[in-house]
């Protein structure tokens, strides 16, 4: 390791000259470069395709789940809604009981949760708030208003503890449909309007249950 320094790392010209790299014959270099160039081009094409597919998905999401006469509030479709109750982030991994930290909905999960990735020691939480198969998990806080109320459908058979910063929504609807419906432009606009903007943005239970989404028959 030739890198030296404190807060700012650096390498001198003399040290750089000592760095060793494989140098095959020029013909081999050309072949390797050509192969890697083709892989980079493939990667760029796939990234562009993914961007296009995401736009296509959003288009169909908003088109298929559009506002109609069957629009209802979250309050009308919920059978129960309550807040999670958690622990410090450093306690994650302290035991083997499934646990969902609110920040993971932004960084680790997509629209659905098939298996919790974190565990805790449940004895660290006095008032446990559980989620079960079919429940929705919704974030109540975020760094920006557009991040508020990120929604995931919990589709694991394992009973799980919901952490601080999460709403647990129980219902008698299709959980996948509700997760999609709460991700439409129509729902996102309502979330941002209802969010309270401070050092961090958040949405209260009273405001969240007023969000309206289309509810067709099962």
PyMOL commands that set and color helices and strands:
alter all, ss='L'
color gray80, all
select helices_A, chain A and resi 13-17+26-64+74-77+89-91+104-107+122-124+145-147+175-181+185-194+205-208
alter helices_A, ss='H'
color red, helices_A
select strands_A, chain A and resi 71-73+78-83+97-100+112-113+118-120+130-131+136-139+141-142+151-154+160-162+166-171+196-197+201-202+212-214
alter strands_A, ss='S'
color yellow, strands_A
deselect
rebuild
show_as cartoon
